[in-house]
């Protein structure tokens, strides 16, 4: 007789509701408890589905690299991002990636450095010493302005992108844990906000496409941009052609992923520096020594060693995409357990990034851990803030350059002090890491 397939264990939960209430209250704490109780593979049981959670670097590699064709993007991505490159698979994904890739070649990315620094300076010109600002919101505004300056080829003055940012942020609502208790057709408040935001974003995207006309751009902006690339692809034939729905999907993806993820890294980096004053002091000393009062450029990156390690450690402790969802295309075996076809799988990035098996003192912010020796010894897929394999985030180099240059530009001129009596954070996880109450910082000019 053929033995029955062995399914992963499931942590203790409630009758009927399973893990729904505990997961909705605090998905991160639930994940930690489930791993402690069941090990590296377990089943998350919800009223409408079961999700298989794979919490080990070896399983990350299997899903993202070795058996990548057996795991596809979930339907939620298509719901949120339409036919954008973040949501598609197979030949459609390859066509889209080929159109976008030239904008993200490493040599091309370094050319965005001055635009990043100039946009940062324009926002800093609106700051006043002694005031308190929500640095989470500030970084979201700033990274949207940088997105326009670099990939869209146009300046977005500080304050002009509020409506666009609010609508983009609303895409998060589809992934709110509280909505997972109910089937997708139930119109929860989070889902209503999602659909409203998506419609507003689509209107803005169509307006951007209508307004785009390379012949009216100033000589200063006669360069390839995301808009010009997509406009060319819309009018191309063969493998380089993108339908209007695909073009809109790329803009939808870039508006969301192109600013919100890097904004999360920056916000949490400022928080980590504020609550670790010794590291912040060393950070300012590095900037004063390396930059000597001049604005940072991409050529300074190699010498900004501590600043770069601050970015890396922030990506570990606060990965902007805390969980990577996938769905099996066929029955697979992972770690000796059977996973059926068409089953949703979660890769809990945050849980692995904070696992003491792979990181000493994992809940402490320690940029100095990132030595060459440590990186050579660490399991490769124990650090996946940008995913892995062929689906690694196309904007990885762009995001790292942006985060490093923004930290350097602001840190040259300002010290950010934590402006709350309680230094702990509470999270409102959706598709990206966000706080529930913001990151209030008192600004002090240097």
matplotlib code that plots the C-alpha trace (Angstrom):
import matplotlib.pyplot as plt

x = [0.0, 1.1, 1.5, -0.7, 1.1, 2.2, 1.0, 2.7, 1.5, -0.8, -0.4, -3.1, -6.1, -9.8, -12.6, -14.0, -12.1, -8.7, -6.0, -8.0, -8.4, -4.8, -3.4, -5.5, -4.5, -0.8, 0.4, 4.1, 3.7, 1.5, 4.2, 6.8, 4.6, 3.7, 7.4, 8.2, 5.3, 5.5, 9.0, 9.9, 6.8, 3.2, -0.3, -2.1, -5.8, -8.4, -12.2, -11.9, -8.4, -5.2, -1.9, 1.4, 4.1, 7.8, 10.2, 13.7, 16.3, 16.4, 12.7, 13.1, 15.6, 13.4, 10.4, 12.4, 15.1, 15.3, 11.6, 10.5, 8.1, 6.1, 5.3, 3.6, 2.4, -1.0, -4.2, -3.9, -1.1, -3.1, -6.0, -3.8, -1.4, -3.3, -0.8, 2.2, 5.6, 5.2, 2.1, 2.7, 4.4, 6.0, 6.5, 4.4, 6.7, 9.8, 8.5, 7.7, 11.0, 12.9, 11.2, 11.9, 15.3, 17.4, 16.1, 17.6, 21.0, 23.7, 25.4, 22.0, 21.1, 24.2, 23.1, 20.0, 22.2, 22.1, 18.4, 17.9, 20.1, 18.5, 14.9, 16.0, 17.3, 14.1, 12.2, 14.8, 14.2, 10.7, 12.0, 12.5, 14.7, 12.7, 9.6, 8.2, 7.3, 6.1, 9.3, 7.4, 5.1, 8.0, 10.0, 6.9, 6.5, 10.2, 10.6, 7.5, 9.2, 12.4, 10.5, 9.1, 12.6, 14.3, 12.0, 9.3, 11.6, 9.7, 9.9, 7.2, 7.4, 7.1, 3.4, 2.1, 1.9, -0.3, -3.4, -1.3, 0.5, -2.7, -4.3, -1.2, -1.1, -4.7, -3.5, -2.2, -5.8, -6.4, -3.7, -5.0, -5.0, -8.5, -10.0, -8.7, -11.4, -13.9, -14.1, -12.8, -16.3, -17.3, -17.1, -15.1, -14.1, -10.5, -11.6, -13.8, -10.9, -8.7, -11.1, -11.6, -7.8, -7.2, -9.7, -8.2, -4.7, -5.9, -7.3, -4.0, -2.1, -4.2, -3.7, 0.1, 0.0, -2.1, 0.2, 3.3, 4.8, 8.6, 8.6, 7.4, 10.0, 12.7, 16.2, 17.2, 14.9, 15.6, 16.4, 14.7, 12.2, 9.7, 7.0, 8.9, 9.8, 6.2, 5.0, 7.4, 6.4, 2.7, 3.5, 6.0, 5.3, 6.4, 8.1, 8.6, 4.9, 2.9, -0.9, -2.4, -3.5, 0.1, 1.4, -1.0, 0.0, 3.7, 2.9, 0.6, 3.4, 6.1, 3.9, 3.4, 6.6, 8.8, 8.4, 6.6, 9.2, 12.2, 10.3, 9.7, 13.5, 14.3, 11.7, 12.9, 16.5, 15.8, 14.0, 16.9, 19.4, 17.3, 17.1, 20.7, 22.6, 26.1, 25.5, 23.9, 27.0, 29.3, 27.0, 27.3, 31.1, 31.4, 29.4, 31.5, 34.7, 33.8, 31.8, 33.6, 30.5, 29.8, 26.6, 27.0, 27.2, 27.2, 31.0, 31.0, 29.0, 32.1, 33.5, 30.2, 30.7, 28.7, 25.9, 25.6, 25.6, 22.9, 20.8, 21.5, 20.8, 17.5, 16.6, 17.2, 15.3, 12.5, 12.2, 9.7, 8.0, 7.7, 6.1, 6.4, 3.2, 3.2, 0.8, 1.7, 1.1, 1.2, 1.7, 5.2, 7.3, 9.1, 11.1, 9.5, 5.9, 3.3, 1.8, -1.1, -1.5, -3.2, -2.2, -1.1, 2.4, 3.9, 7.6, 7.9, 10.9, 10.7, 10.7, 13.8, 15.6, 15.1, 15.8, 18.7, 19.8, 21.0, 21.7, 23.2, 21.1, 18.6, 16.4, 19.2, 20.2, 23.8, 25.2, 28.6, 27.4, 27.7, 31.3, 32.6, 33.2, 29.6, 28.1, 30.2, 29.1, 25.4, 23.0, 22.4, 18.6, 18.5, 18.5, 16.0, 14.7, 14.4, 13.3, 15.6, 16.3, 15.1, 12.2, 14.6, 13.3, 14.2, 14.7, 17.2, 20.2, 18.0, 16.6, 19.9, 21.5, 18.4, 18.4, 22.1, 22.1, 19.0, 20.4, 23.7, 22.0, 19.7, 22.3, 24.8, 22.4, 20.0, 19.8, 16.5, 15.5, 12.7, 9.8, 7.8, 8.1, 7.6, 10.4, 8.5, 6.7, 3.4, 3.0, 0.0, 1.3, -0.3, 1.8, 4.6, 5.9, 4.2, 3.7, 0.2, 1.1, 3.8, 7.4, 7.4, 10.8, 12.1, 14.3, 17.5, 19.8, 23.5]
y = [0.0, 3.5, 5.4, 8.4, 11.7, 13.3, 16.9, 19.5, 19.9, 22.7, 24.8, 24.7, 26.9, 27.3, 25.0, 26.2, 29.5, 27.8, 30.5, 33.4, 35.5, 35.1, 35.7, 38.8, 40.3, 39.9, 37.8, 38.2, 36.9, 34.1, 33.1, 33.0, 30.8, 28.5, 27.9, 27.2, 24.7, 23.0, 23.6, 25.0, 23.9, 24.2, 24.8, 28.1, 27.2, 29.8, 29.3, 29.5, 28.0, 26.5, 28.2, 26.2, 28.2, 27.4, 29.0, 27.9, 29.2, 25.8, 26.0, 29.6, 28.4, 25.5, 27.9, 30.8, 29.0, 25.2, 24.5, 28.0, 26.7, 24.8, 27.9, 30.9, 34.3, 34.2, 35.6, 38.5, 40.0, 40.2, 41.6, 44.4, 45.0, 43.9, 42.8, 44.4, 42.6, 41.9, 39.8, 38.0, 34.7, 32.8, 34.4, 37.5, 38.2, 37.7, 40.2, 42.8, 42.3, 42.8, 46.1, 47.4, 46.0, 48.7, 51.3, 49.2, 48.2, 49.0, 51.6, 53.3, 53.2, 55.1, 57.9, 58.5, 59.4, 63.2, 63.2, 61.3, 63.8, 66.8, 65.6, 64.9, 68.4, 69.9, 68.1, 69.1, 72.7, 72.4, 71.2, 73.4, 72.6, 71.7, 70.5, 67.0, 65.1, 61.6, 60.3, 57.3, 59.7, 62.0, 59.1, 58.0, 61.5, 61.8, 58.4, 59.2, 62.5, 60.6, 58.1, 61.0, 62.6, 59.4, 57.1, 59.5, 62.2, 65.1, 67.0, 66.5, 69.4, 68.6, 68.3, 67.7, 64.0, 63.5, 62.3, 59.9, 58.5, 58.0, 56.2, 54.0, 53.2, 52.0, 48.9, 47.6, 47.2, 44.1, 42.3, 43.3, 40.2, 41.1, 40.5, 37.0, 35.8, 36.1, 35.1, 37.5, 38.5, 39.9, 43.7, 44.5, 48.1, 47.3, 45.8, 48.8, 51.1, 48.9, 49.1, 52.9, 53.4, 51.2, 53.1, 56.4, 55.2, 53.9, 57.4, 59.0, 56.5, 57.2, 60.9, 60.4, 58.5, 61.1, 63.9, 62.1, 63.5, 63.3, 66.2, 68.6, 67.6, 70.1, 69.5, 68.7, 65.7, 64.3, 60.8, 57.4, 57.3, 54.7, 56.6, 56.8, 53.1, 52.1, 54.4, 52.9, 49.4, 50.2, 51.2, 48.4, 45.1, 41.5, 40.6, 44.2, 45.1, 45.7, 46.0, 49.1, 46.9, 45.7, 49.3, 50.4, 47.4, 48.4, 52.0, 50.7, 48.4, 51.1, 53.7, 51.2, 49.2, 52.0, 54.2, 52.4, 49.7, 52.0, 54.4, 51.6, 50.9, 54.6, 55.1, 52.1, 53.0, 56.4, 54.7, 52.3, 55.1, 57.2, 54.4, 53.4, 56.7, 55.2, 53.8, 57.2, 59.0, 56.8, 57.3, 61.1, 60.8, 58.7, 61.2, 64.2, 62.3, 60.9, 63.7, 66.7, 68.9, 68.1, 66.4, 62.6, 61.0, 57.4, 57.6, 57.9, 54.7, 52.4, 54.7, 55.0, 51.6, 52.0, 53.8, 50.8, 48.3, 50.3, 49.8, 46.1, 45.6, 47.5, 45.3, 42.3, 43.5, 45.3, 43.7, 45.9, 42.8, 40.7, 37.6, 36.2, 34.5, 31.8, 29.1, 25.6, 24.7, 21.0, 18.7, 19.2, 17.8, 20.2, 19.0, 15.6, 17.0, 16.9, 20.1, 19.7, 21.5, 25.0, 25.5, 28.9, 29.0, 31.7, 32.4, 34.3, 36.6, 38.4, 35.3, 33.9, 37.2, 37.2, 33.6, 33.0, 29.9, 32.3, 35.5, 36.1, 38.3, 38.7, 41.3, 43.7, 46.3, 45.5, 46.8, 45.5, 41.9, 42.4, 41.4, 39.5, 36.4, 36.5, 36.8, 33.9, 31.7, 32.7, 30.5, 32.3, 32.4, 33.5, 37.0, 37.7, 41.3, 41.5, 37.9, 35.5, 33.7, 35.0, 36.8, 38.9, 42.5, 44.4, 47.5, 46.1, 48.2, 51.3, 50.8, 50.3, 53.3, 55.4, 54.4, 55.0, 58.4, 59.6, 58.6, 60.3, 63.5, 63.9, 62.7, 65.3, 68.1, 66.7, 64.6, 62.8, 62.2, 59.8, 61.9, 59.3, 58.1, 54.5, 53.3, 50.1, 49.7, 48.2, 47.0, 47.1, 44.5, 44.4, 43.7, 46.0, 46.6, 49.6, 50.9, 51.5, 54.9, 56.3, 57.2, 60.7, 62.3, 65.7, 67.4, 69.0, 70.7, 69.8]
z = [0.0, -0.7, 2.6, 3.2, 2.6, 5.8, 6.2, 8.5, 12.1, 13.1, 16.3, 18.9, 18.1, 18.5, 17.1, 13.8, 13.8, 14.0, 14.3, 12.9, 16.0, 17.2, 13.8, 13.2, 16.6, 16.0, 13.1, 14.0, 17.6, 16.3, 13.8, 16.5, 18.8, 15.9, 15.0, 18.7, 18.9, 15.6, 14.1, 10.7, 8.8, 10.1, 8.8, 9.6, 9.8, 8.8, 8.3, 4.5, 3.8, 5.2, 4.6, 4.8, 6.5, 5.6, 8.1, 7.1, 4.6, 2.9, 2.2, 1.0, -1.5, -2.6, -3.2, -4.7, -6.7, -7.1, -7.5, -8.6, -11.3, -8.7, -6.8, -8.4, -7.2, -5.4, -6.8, -4.2, -6.1, -9.3, -7.3, -6.0, -8.9, -12.0, -14.7, -13.1, -13.1, -9.3, -10.0, -13.3, -14.0, -16.9, -20.4, -19.5, -16.5, -18.7, -21.3, -18.7, -16.9, -20.2, -20.8, -17.3, -16.7, -18.5, -16.0, -13.2, -14.5, -12.0, -14.1, -14.8, -11.1, -10.0, -12.3, -10.2, -7.2, -7.7, -8.3, -5.0, -3.0, -4.6, -3.9, -0.3, 0.1, -1.2, 1.6, 4.2, 3.3, 4.7, 8.2, 11.2, 14.2, 17.3, 15.6, 15.9, 12.7, 12.0, 10.2, 8.8, 6.9, 6.0, 4.5, 2.5, 1.1, 0.3, -1.5, -3.6, -4.6, -5.4, -7.5, -9.6, -9.9, -11.0, -12.8, -13.9, -15.0, -13.3, -10.1, -7.5, -5.1, -1.4, -0.5, -4.0, -3.8, -0.7, -2.7, -4.8, -1.7, 0.3, -2.6, -3.1, 0.6, 0.4, -1.7, 1.6, 2.9, 0.8, 2.8, 6.3, 8.5, 9.9, 6.5, 6.3, 8.6, 5.7, 2.1, -0.5, -1.6, 1.8, 1.6, 4.8, 5.5, 4.6, 1.2, 0.4, 1.1, -1.1, -4.1, -3.7, -3.5, -6.6, -8.6, -7.6, -8.4, -11.8, -12.6, -11.6, -13.7, -16.8, -16.2, -16.1, -19.4, -21.1, -19.9, -21.0, -24.2, -24.6, -27.1, -24.4, -21.8, -21.1, -22.4, -18.8, -18.8, -22.3, -20.9, -20.7, -17.9, -16.7, -18.6, -21.8, -21.7, -21.1, -23.8, -26.2, -25.2, -25.7, -29.3, -30.0, -31.7, -30.9, -27.7, -26.6, -26.8, -23.6, -23.7, -22.0, -19.1, -18.6, -18.8, -16.2, -14.1, -14.2, -13.1, -10.3, -9.1, -9.2, -7.5, -4.6, -4.4, -5.7, -2.7, 0.2, 0.8, 0.8, 3.0, 5.5, 5.6, 6.2, 8.9, 10.8, 10.3, 12.0, 14.8, 15.4, 15.4, 17.8, 20.4, 19.9, 20.5, 20.4, 16.9, 15.9, 17.2, 15.2, 12.1, 12.3, 12.8, 9.7, 7.7, 8.9, 8.1, 4.7, 3.3, 4.9, 4.5, 0.8, -0.4, -0.8, -4.2, -5.4, -5.4, -1.6, -1.0, -0.6, 2.1, 4.0, 5.5, 8.7, 6.9, 4.5, 7.3, 9.1, 5.9, 5.9, 9.6, 9.2, 6.3, 8.6, 11.6, 9.7, 6.3, 4.4, 2.9, 6.0, 4.3, 0.8, -0.3, -3.0, -4.3, -5.4, -9.0, -8.2, -5.2, -3.7, -0.9, 1.5, 4.4, 4.2, 4.3, 1.6, 0.3, -2.1, -5.4, -5.4, -1.7, -0.4, 1.1, 3.2, 3.6, 6.9, 6.2, 9.5, 11.6, 9.8, 10.0, 13.7, 14.4, 16.9, 14.9, 12.2, 14.1, 17.5, 19.7, 16.8, 18.5, 19.0, 16.3, 15.6, 12.3, 13.2, 12.8, 9.0, 8.4, 5.4, 7.6, 9.0, 5.5, 4.2, 7.2, 7.2, 5.2, 2.0, 2.2, 5.9, 4.5, 1.8, 2.1, -1.7, -2.3, -4.2, -7.4, -10.7, -9.0, -6.9, -6.7, -9.8, -7.8, -5.2, -6.2, -6.6, -3.1, -1.4, -3.1, -2.3, 1.4, 1.8, 0.1, 2.0, 5.4, 4.5, 3.3, 6.3, 8.8, 7.6, 8.6, 11.2, 14.4, 14.9, 18.5, 19.5, 20.7, 22.6, 26.2, 25.1, 22.9, 21.9, 18.6, 17.6, 14.1, 11.7, 9.2, 5.8, 2.7, 4.1, 7.6, 9.1, 12.6, 14.1, 15.6, 13.4, 14.3, 16.0, 15.9, 17.2, 14.6, 15.7, 13.2, 13.5]

ax = plt.figure().add_subplot(projection="3d")
ax.plot(x, y, z, "-o")
ax.set_aspect("equal")
plt.show()
